[in-house]
Amino acid sequence: MSELRWDRNFALEQAGDDEEILAELLELFHHSALADLDKIKAGAADKNPVAMGEAAHSIKGAAASLGVEAVRVLAHEIEKAGRGGDLAGALQPLPALEQLLQQLGSMK
C-alpha cells in the first residue's frame, strides 16, 4: 500500500492549529476528491484525457493545501498527461490515486 506522505503539522498549521477544523477540512477534501475522481474516471471512459487533467488539477490543489504529498504528486501526473492529451499516461497513476484516496477516507 502506498504511503500518503501527509505532513500533518503543515495541515494543522493551515487549519490555524485547530484539530476540529483540520478534521473538517480533511473530510471536505476527501468528499471533493472522490467527486473529482469520478470526473477523472468519466473522462477515462470517454477517452478524454483533457477532462481527466482538469479534474486532477482540483485534487492536486486541495492535496497541496493540506500537505498530502503523495496524492498531490499522483494528481499532478494525471493532470500533466491529461492536459498533454496522453490518455495512457493519465490512466497509469489512476489506481494508485484511488487507493490513496480510500486510505485518506479511513483516517480518523
Rosetta blueprint (number, residue, H / E / L):
1 M L
2 S L
3 E L
4 L L
5 R L
6 W E
7 D L
8 R H
9 N H
10 F H
11 A H
12 L H
13 E H
14 Q H
15 A L
16 G L
17 D L
18 D L
19 E H
20 E H
21 I H
22 L H
23 A H
24 E H
25 L H
26 L H
27 E H
28 L H
29 F H
30 H H
31 H H
32 S H
33 A H
34 L H
35 A H
36 D H
37 L H
38 D H
39 K H
40 I H
41 K H
42 A H
43 G H
44 A H
45 A H
46 D L
47 K L
48 N L
49 P H
50 V H
51 A H
52 M H
53 G H
54 E H
55 A H
56 A H
57 H H
58 S H
59 I H
60 K H
61 G H
62 A H
63 A H
64 A H
65 S H
66 L L
67 G L
68 V E
69 E H
70 A H
71 V H
72 R H
73 V H
74 L H
75 A H
76 H H
77 E H
78 I H
79 E H
80 K H
81 A H
82 G H
83 R H
84 G L
85 G L
86 D L
87 L H
88 A H
89 G H
90 A H
91 L H
92 Q L
93 P L
94 L H
95 P H
96 A H
97 L H
98 E H
99 Q H
100 L H
101 L H
102 Q H
103 Q H
104 L H
105 G H
106 S L
107 M L
108 K L
